[in-house]
Amino acid sequence: MHKLFRSRLLWIGLPWLVLVIVLSAGLIWRGEYTTEQMAERTFVMADDFTKVRKIMVRTNAAKEIVTMGGGSEFVEQSWEGGSVDVAGEDFGEKILQNVLSSDPDWALRLFGTLKVRTLDEYIGQHVVTLEQDVEITPDSIRSDTNLKLGSERLLGYAMTTRLERDSDQTQVKLKLTQQIKTDAPWFAHAIADRRVRASVERTLANQEVAMRRLIEENSDKTWLFPLR
């Protein structure tokens, strides 16, 4: 009777013992896990696109958009073709010829490099380099920002921003994809996925708030922006 009882205890307790050993091993030997998460956000601003475009260009929002999410801070920016300071008084010959021309179908294309310091809890504080491709037309702004030189943890970053004229309003579409290497045991991969995705979604939400604030704070200053 006692042997049978001990045998049953053994069979009941053995699976739990194995589980405890596996979990303990997972905590001690934490494997590296790379998670790639993407989020999108679309919203409408009740402001005419022409006004929004003037403010976005004049305040160099191509730089600000990346840091608006709160997960990084600005370090340095440069543009090809001599247009180093888009927000300054000297727009460069190319910008003046395109933006201030009488051609109703003008278009401005800018290529540049942006350096930011990451502040994300998973990535840590590191300076990373991003490539920027910006196109501005009378009815749209397109900005693509992609990782050029990351860090040990940040393996991928792709941010797309679209602003388009929508009648007398402005439609905004944001998309962010991040690839981050984390320290997580195999059983916590789903947790890492959820946390990184939540971080990406929070970044886009913060960008919307900051973008709306930027337009609101400069809405009465558009007469200072000599852009058609």
C-alpha positions as CSV (number, residue, x, y, z in Angstrom):
1,M,0.0,0.0,0.0
2,H,2.8,2.4,1.0
3,K,4.8,1.4,-2.1
4,L,1.7,2.1,-4.3
5,F,1.2,5.5,-2.6
6,R,4.8,6.4,-3.1
7,S,4.7,5.3,-6.7
8,R,1.7,7.6,-7.3
9,L,3.4,10.5,-5.7
10,L,6.4,9.9,-7.8
11,W,4.4,10.0,-11.0
12,I,2.5,13.1,-9.9
13,G,5.5,14.9,-8.7
14,L,7.9,14.0,-11.5
15,P,6.3,16.2,-14.2
16,W,6.3,19.2,-11.9
17,L,10.0,18.6,-11.0
18,V,10.9,18.5,-14.7
19,L,8.9,21.7,-15.3
20,V,10.7,23.4,-12.4
21,I,14.1,22.3,-13.8
22,V,13.3,23.5,-17.3
23,L,12.0,26.9,-16.0
24,S,15.0,27.3,-13.8
25,A,17.4,26.5,-16.7
26,G,15.6,29.0,-18.8
27,L,16.0,31.7,-16.2
28,I,19.7,30.9,-15.7
29,W,20.6,30.5,-19.4
30,R,18.7,33.3,-21.1
31,G,18.8,32.9,-24.8
32,E,18.8,35.9,-27.2
33,Y,15.6,36.4,-29.1
34,T,15.0,38.8,-32.0
35,T,11.5,40.1,-32.3
36,E,10.2,42.2,-35.2
37,Q,7.0,44.2,-34.6
38,M,5.0,46.6,-36.7
39,A,2.2,49.1,-36.0
40,E,0.2,51.5,-38.1
41,R,-1.8,54.6,-37.2
42,T,-4.1,56.8,-39.3
43,F,-5.7,60.0,-38.3
44,V,-7.1,63.2,-39.7
45,M,-6.1,66.8,-38.7
46,A,-8.8,69.4,-39.2
47,D,-6.3,71.8,-40.8
48,D,-5.8,72.6,-44.5
49,F,-2.9,70.7,-45.9
50,T,-1.2,73.8,-47.3
51,K,-0.9,75.2,-43.8
52,V,0.2,71.9,-42.4
53,R,2.8,71.5,-45.1
54,K,4.2,75.0,-44.5
55,I,4.6,74.3,-40.8
56,M,6.1,70.8,-41.3
57,V,8.7,72.0,-43.7
58,R,9.6,75.2,-41.9
59,T,10.0,73.5,-38.5
60,N,12.0,70.6,-40.1
61,A,9.5,68.0,-39.0
62,A,11.4,65.4,-40.9
63,K,13.8,65.5,-38.0
64,E,11.1,65.9,-35.3
65,I,8.9,63.1,-36.4
66,V,11.4,60.4,-35.5
67,T,12.0,61.9,-32.0
68,M,8.3,62.7,-31.4
69,G,7.7,59.2,-30.2
70,G,9.8,59.8,-27.1
71,G,12.0,56.8,-27.7
72,S,15.0,58.8,-28.9
73,E,16.6,62.2,-28.9
74,F,18.1,64.2,-31.7
75,V,21.9,64.2,-32.1
76,E,22.7,65.4,-35.7
77,Q,21.2,65.8,-39.1
78,S,22.6,66.6,-42.6
79,W,21.1,66.8,-46.0
80,E,22.7,66.1,-49.4
81,G,23.1,68.9,-51.9
82,G,24.0,71.6,-49.4
83,S,20.5,71.8,-47.9
84,V,21.9,71.2,-44.4
85,D,19.4,73.3,-42.4
86,V,15.9,73.0,-43.9
87,A,14.4,74.8,-40.9
88,G,16.8,77.7,-41.1
89,E,16.8,80.8,-43.2
90,D,19.1,79.4,-45.9
91,F,17.0,76.8,-47.7
92,G,19.5,76.3,-50.5
93,E,19.1,77.0,-54.2
94,K,17.3,73.7,-54.9
95,I,14.7,74.3,-52.3
96,L,14.0,77.9,-53.4
97,Q,13.8,76.9,-57.1
98,N,11.3,74.2,-56.4
99,V,9.1,75.3,-53.5
100,L,8.9,79.0,-54.4
101,S,8.6,78.4,-58.2
102,S,5.4,79.3,-60.1
103,D,5.1,75.7,-61.3
104,P,1.9,74.3,-59.7
105,D,3.4,70.8,-60.0
106,W,6.7,71.5,-58.2
107,A,8.2,68.7,-56.2
108,L,11.1,68.7,-53.7
109,R,13.2,65.5,-53.0
110,L,15.6,65.4,-50.1
111,F,18.0,62.7,-49.0
112,G,19.8,62.9,-45.7
113,T,21.2,61.3,-42.6
114,L,19.8,61.6,-39.1
115,K,21.6,60.5,-35.9
116,V,19.6,59.9,-32.8
117,R,20.3,58.5,-29.3
118,T,17.9,55.7,-28.5
119,L,16.2,55.7,-25.1
120,D,14.1,52.5,-25.4
121,E,14.3,50.1,-22.4
122,Y,15.1,47.2,-24.6
123,I,17.8,49.0,-26.7
124,G,19.5,51.1,-24.1
125,Q,21.2,54.4,-24.9
126,H,23.1,54.2,-28.1
127,V,23.6,56.6,-31.1
128,V,22.3,55.1,-34.3
129,T,22.2,56.4,-37.8
130,L,19.1,56.7,-40.0
131,E,18.7,57.4,-43.7
132,Q,16.0,59.8,-44.7
133,D,14.2,60.1,-48.0
134,V,11.7,62.9,-48.1
135,E,9.5,64.1,-51.0
136,I,7.3,67.2,-50.7
137,T,4.7,68.2,-53.3
138,P,1.8,70.8,-53.2
139,D,-0.6,68.0,-52.0
140,S,1.6,65.5,-50.0
141,I,4.5,64.9,-47.8
142,R,6.3,61.5,-47.9
143,S,9.0,60.6,-45.5
144,D,10.8,57.3,-45.3
145,T,13.3,56.7,-42.5
146,N,15.4,53.5,-42.4
147,L,18.1,52.2,-40.2
148,K,21.6,52.6,-41.7
149,L,23.8,51.9,-38.7
150,G,22.1,50.3,-35.6
151,S,23.3,49.0,-32.3
152,E,23.8,45.6,-30.7
153,R,20.1,45.5,-29.9
154,L,18.4,47.6,-32.6
155,L,18.7,45.5,-35.7
156,G,16.0,47.1,-37.8
157,Y,14.0,50.4,-37.9
158,A,11.7,51.6,-40.7
159,M,9.4,54.6,-40.3
160,T,7.0,55.8,-43.0
161,T,5.1,59.0,-42.7
162,R,2.4,60.2,-45.2
163,L,0.5,63.5,-45.1
164,E,-2.0,64.1,-47.8
165,R,-4.5,66.8,-48.7
166,D,-8.1,65.5,-48.0
167,S,-10.5,68.3,-49.0
168,D,-9.9,71.0,-46.5
169,Q,-8.3,68.6,-44.0
170,T,-5.1,66.6,-43.7
171,Q,-4.9,62.9,-43.6
172,V,-1.9,61.3,-41.8
173,K,-0.6,57.8,-42.0
174,L,2.1,56.4,-39.8
175,K,3.8,53.1,-39.9
176,L,6.7,51.9,-37.8
177,T,8.6,48.6,-37.8
178,Q,11.3,47.7,-35.3
179,Q,13.5,44.7,-35.0
180,I,15.0,44.3,-31.6
181,K,17.2,41.6,-30.0
182,T,16.1,40.8,-26.5
183,D,17.4,38.6,-23.7
184,A,14.5,36.2,-23.2
185,P,14.1,32.5,-22.4
186,W,12.2,30.5,-25.0
187,F,9.0,30.5,-23.0
188,A,9.0,34.3,-22.8
189,H,9.2,35.0,-26.5
190,A,5.5,35.9,-26.7
191,I,5.9,38.3,-23.8
192,A,8.8,40.0,-25.5
193,D,6.7,40.3,-28.7
194,R,3.8,41.9,-26.9
195,R,6.1,44.4,-25.0
196,V,7.9,45.5,-28.1
197,R,4.7,45.8,-30.1
198,A,3.2,47.9,-27.3
199,S,6.3,50.1,-27.4
200,V,5.9,50.6,-31.2
201,E,2.2,51.4,-30.8
202,R,3.0,53.8,-28.0
203,T,5.6,55.6,-30.1
204,L,3.0,56.2,-32.9
205,A,0.4,57.4,-30.4
206,N,3.0,59.9,-29.0
207,Q,3.9,61.0,-32.5
208,E,0.2,61.8,-33.2
209,V,0.0,63.9,-30.1
210,A,3.2,65.7,-30.8
211,M,2.3,66.4,-34.4
212,R,-1.0,67.9,-33.5
213,R,0.7,70.0,-30.9
214,L,3.2,71.2,-33.5
215,I,0.5,72.3,-35.9
216,E,-1.5,74.0,-33.1
217,E,1.5,75.9,-31.7
218,N,2.4,77.2,-35.1
219,S,-1.0,77.7,-36.7
220,D,-1.0,81.5,-36.2
221,K,2.6,81.8,-37.7
222,T,2.1,80.6,-41.2
223,W,2.5,84.1,-42.6
224,L,6.1,83.7,-41.6
225,F,6.5,80.7,-43.9
226,P,7.1,81.8,-47.5
227,L,6.0,78.5,-49.1
228,R,3.3,78.2,-51.7
